[in-house]
């Protein structure tokens, strides 16, 4: 069984990036994947800032370190990933993601920051030794229907990413 951990870097529950992660996970074959979410908004800010110890943070880091595949999901803040996600990954030792496949997922208000995945999130996880999936996802408002469900383009992006992860990871 393959292990996948999704790290949610939004300060708000129910974010678009979280919705994409949940759709992605729902499309994986359950009998072949052990999945878990690390919602950073639920972890002690003091622990994320290295001021205190926290079991939830330690468990989340341990889970990511033991994963075959990691999803790093975040909204776009100031043209890049959130500080919440940054403080989490700042706690990882050098090359600790070596050999792990990471799928970057980022959401934003418009297409203007679509390259922020390639210029921010991707280099950040590569500094930890990760292999980055080719089919990263950047989504913005027009990818969603008025009812809050993903539009056809977003569904296709998610399917492409799911297929890459399954075909690359087994």
C-alpha positions as CSV (number, residue, x, y, z in Angstrom):
1,X,0.0,0.0,0.0
2,X,1.3,3.5,-0.9
3,X,1.2,6.3,1.6
4,X,0.0,9.8,0.6
5,X,0.0,12.8,2.9
6,X,-1.7,16.0,2.0
7,X,-0.5,19.2,3.8
8,X,-3.2,21.9,3.8
9,X,-1.6,25.4,4.1
10,X,-4.7,27.4,4.2
11,X,-5.5,29.3,7.4
12,X,-9.2,28.5,6.7
13,X,-11.0,25.2,6.7
14,X,-13.0,24.4,3.5
15,X,-10.7,26.4,1.2
16,X,-10.6,25.8,-2.5
17,X,-7.2,24.1,-2.1
18,X,-8.6,21.7,0.5
19,X,-11.6,20.9,-1.9
20,X,-9.2,20.1,-4.7
21,X,-7.2,17.8,-2.3
22,X,-10.3,16.0,-1.2
23,X,-11.4,15.5,-4.9
24,X,-8.0,14.2,-5.7
25,X,-8.0,11.7,-2.8
26,X,-11.5,10.5,-3.6
27,X,-10.2,9.5,-7.1
28,X,-7.4,7.3,-5.8
29,X,-8.0,3.6,-5.6
30,X,-8.8,3.1,-1.9
31,X,-7.4,-0.4,-1.8
32,X,-3.9,0.8,-2.9
33,X,-3.6,4.1,-1.0
34,X,-3.4,5.1,2.7
35,X,-4.2,8.8,2.8
36,X,-4.2,11.4,5.5
37,X,-4.6,15.2,5.7
38,X,-2.4,17.5,7.8
39,X,-4.5,20.7,8.3
40,X,-1.9,23.2,9.4
41,X,-4.7,25.6,10.6
42,X,-5.3,23.2,13.4
43,X,-1.7,23.0,14.6
44,X,-0.5,25.3,17.4
45,X,1.0,28.5,16.0
46,X,3.6,28.4,18.8
47,X,4.8,25.0,17.6
48,X,4.9,26.1,13.9
49,X,7.1,29.0,15.0
50,X,9.4,26.6,16.9
51,X,8.5,28.1,20.3
52,X,6.9,25.0,21.7
53,X,6.5,21.3,21.1
54,X,3.2,19.9,19.7
55,X,2.2,16.3,19.2
56,X,-0.1,17.1,16.2
57,X,2.9,18.9,14.5
58,X,5.3,16.1,15.2
59,X,2.8,13.5,14.0
60,X,2.2,15.4,10.8
61,X,5.9,15.8,10.1
62,X,6.5,12.1,10.8
63,X,3.6,11.1,8.5
64,X,5.0,13.2,5.7
65,X,8.5,11.8,6.2
66,X,7.0,8.3,5.9
67,X,4.9,9.0,2.8
68,X,5.6,8.0,-0.7
69,X,3.6,10.9,-2.1
70,X,3.1,14.3,-0.6
71,X,0.5,17.0,-1.7
72,X,1.4,20.5,-0.7
73,X,-1.8,22.6,-1.1
74,X,-2.1,26.3,-0.5
75,X,-4.0,29.4,-1.5
76,X,-1.9,32.2,-3.0
77,X,-1.0,35.0,-0.6
78,X,1.2,37.8,-1.7
79,X,2.0,36.0,-5.0
80,X,3.2,32.8,-3.4
81,X,2.3,30.0,-0.9
82,X,1.2,30.8,2.6
83,X,3.5,31.4,5.6
84,X,1.7,28.6,7.3
85,X,3.0,26.1,4.7
86,X,6.5,27.7,4.8
87,X,6.8,27.4,8.6
88,X,5.7,23.7,8.4
89,X,8.3,22.8,5.8
90,X,11.0,24.9,7.5
91,X,11.1,22.2,10.2
92,X,12.2,19.5,7.8
93,X,15.9,18.5,7.6
94,X,17.8,18.9,4.4
95,X,17.0,16.3,1.8
96,X,14.2,14.9,4.0
97,X,11.8,14.6,1.0
98,X,14.5,12.9,-1.1
99,X,12.8,10.2,-3.2
100,X,9.3,11.4,-2.5
101,X,7.0,12.6,-5.2
102,X,5.3,16.0,-4.3
103,X,2.3,17.3,-6.0
104,X,1.9,21.1,-5.6
105,X,-1.6,22.4,-5.6
106,X,-2.2,26.2,-5.4
107,X,-5.3,28.3,-5.7
108,X,-5.7,32.0,-6.4
109,X,-8.1,34.7,-7.3
110,X,-7.0,35.0,-11.0
111,X,-4.7,33.5,-13.6
112,X,-2.1,36.3,-12.8
113,X,-0.3,34.2,-10.3
114,X,-0.4,30.9,-12.2
115,X,3.4,30.7,-12.3
116,X,3.7,31.1,-8.6
117,X,3.5,27.3,-8.3
118,X,6.6,27.0,-10.5
119,X,8.5,29.9,-9.0
120,X,7.6,29.5,-5.3
121,X,6.1,26.2,-4.2
122,X,8.1,23.9,-6.5
123,X,11.5,25.3,-5.6
124,X,10.7,25.2,-1.9
125,X,9.9,21.5,-1.9
126,X,12.9,20.8,-4.3
127,X,15.2,22.3,-1.7
128,X,14.2,19.4,0.5
129,X,15.1,16.9,-2.2
130,X,11.6,16.2,-3.5
131,X,10.8,15.0,-7.0
132,X,8.0,17.3,-8.2
133,X,5.0,16.0,-10.2
134,X,4.7,17.4,-13.7
135,X,1.0,17.9,-13.5
136,X,0.9,20.4,-10.7
137,X,-2.4,22.3,-10.2
138,X,-3.1,26.0,-10.2
139,X,-6.7,26.9,-10.0
140,X,-8.6,30.2,-9.8
141,X,-12.2,31.4,-9.8
142,X,-13.1,30.6,-13.4
143,X,-12.3,26.9,-12.7
144,X,-15.3,26.7,-10.3
145,X,-19.0,26.6,-11.1
146,X,-21.3,29.1,-9.4
147,X,-22.6,26.3,-7.1
148,X,-19.0,25.8,-5.7
149,X,-18.3,22.6,-7.6
150,X,-15.3,22.2,-9.8
151,X,-15.7,23.1,-13.5
152,X,-14.8,20.7,-16.3
153,X,-11.2,22.2,-16.8
154,X,-10.4,21.7,-13.1
155,X,-11.8,18.2,-13.1
156,X,-9.5,17.5,-16.1
157,X,-6.5,18.9,-14.3
158,X,-7.2,16.8,-11.2
159,X,-7.6,13.7,-13.3
160,X,-4.3,14.3,-15.1
161,X,-2.6,14.7,-11.7
162,X,-4.2,11.6,-10.3
163,X,-3.2,9.6,-13.3
164,X,0.4,10.9,-13.1
165,X,0.6,10.0,-9.4
166,X,-0.9,6.5,-9.9
167,X,1.3,5.8,-12.9
168,X,4.5,7.1,-11.3
169,X,3.9,5.6,-7.8
170,X,2.1,2.4,-8.5
